[in-house]
């Protein structure tokens, strides 16, 4: 493309900015296709992000149609509005909308807590997802791609790309790698393991030994503990408000080993998240779990957020 062509496109874009007030007005149109169309156009106009974010957040609070909320989540991701996306991920009732929020967050605000939700979204396609603006053909593919990018970002913070295998790790490298070692599923995903190899990890070993090699580098010996793995997964999902899935993992863990919470590094947090997961469906079980957490560390009470169902439950029980 010639320089003159770029100038022409720039002029077109600058003129289109004059219509932003009309776009904002269309966000309140009674016709869903008009509202959704306005969201999609705004998403492509990053230079008005500052004024657009509050408009989109206002629409999000009142919009009932899933595909429009999904488009809003995509647009907010394009504008870097991570705080609102975190709220969408933990509270929206539509899984497809939450998936878009998770994928966008993995790109603009990568953090370890996103791994479990993204893994959840890689397991089974969400039917309506492909019809959302900004989404790919399948939710599983988008989640897998976002997960790969997230793992690469986490590793790149402490590792440098190299051709020769690493034989010694720094303390920060050990910390990141030890966190990833407890997430069993990522070690069976070929696209993720290729990323590890980029940083001098896993080269020249069989599939069976990849996780073992990294454990040796960290300086720990891997011992099978499926119950602990399920507890960690359940805790991660409970933190992100994927409560039905959290309950599934936590119950599975206790069925495997009733004493598993004794091996959690912070058992009071484990019992707190257990209580959070069960507050809406089994009040007695939730209160019992919270009492266990409180007995271990009374300060855990401060971690109960006012908007949790557990908070209301504890008030009812005069806790």
C-alpha positions, 0 to 999 in steps of 0.5 A: 500500500502506498503512502497516499493510500494510508493518508486517504484511510486516515482521512476516512477514519478522522471523518468517521469520528465525527459520527461518534455521537450518533453511534452513542445514540444508537446504543439506546436504539430499540432494535437489537441489530442496531444496538449490536451494530453500533457496538461493533463499529465502536469496537473498531474505533480505539481513538475514542476508547476513553469516551466509549468505555462508559457508554458501553458499560452503561449498556452492559448493565441493561442489555439482556441479549447475549450476543450484544453483551458478548460484543460489548465484552469484545469491545471492552477488551479492545479498549483495555477495560480489564476491570469491567471484563473481570466482572463479566467473567465472574458474574455474567450468566452467559458462558459465551460472554464469559468466554469472550471476556476470559480470552480478552483478559488473557491478552490485555491483563494476563494472570495465572487465575485465568488458566482454569477458566480458559481450560474449562472453555477448551473442553466443550464448545458453546453453541451460540458462541460463533454468532457473537461479534468478535468471536472465532468459529468455536469457543474451544479454539479461541480459549485454546489460543488465548491459553497458549498466549497466556502461558507464553506471557507468564513464561516470558516474564521470567524466561528468555527464548533460547535454543539450548536446554536449561539446566538451572533455574532462578528463584523466580523461574522456579516459582512460575514453573512450580505453579504450572506443574500443579495444573495437570491438563496443560501438560497434555496439550501439544501446542502449549508444550511447544511454548515451553520448548521455546524457553529451553524447557522440555527439549529432547525428552519423551512425552512421558517425561516432560512434566518430570523434567520440569519438576526436577528443574524446580527441585521437587519430586512429583508424586501422584495426588489427584485429590489435591489436583482437583481441590486446586482446580475447584478453588481456582474455579470458585475464585472466578465464580464458576461455582457449579464446576467448582463444586464438581471438582471439590466433591470429587477431591473429597471423595478421593481423599477426605483429608485432602484439605490438610495438604492445601498450602492455605487450608483456610482459603480452601475451606472458604472457597468450598463454602463460597461454592456451596452457599447457594445450594447447600447452606448447612454444608457451606456454613460448616466449611466456613467454620472450619476455615474460621477455626484455622484463621479467624482473619479469613472472615475479611475475605468474604466479599459482600456480593457473595451468597455466602455473605448473606448466609453467614448473616442469617446464621449470625456468624 
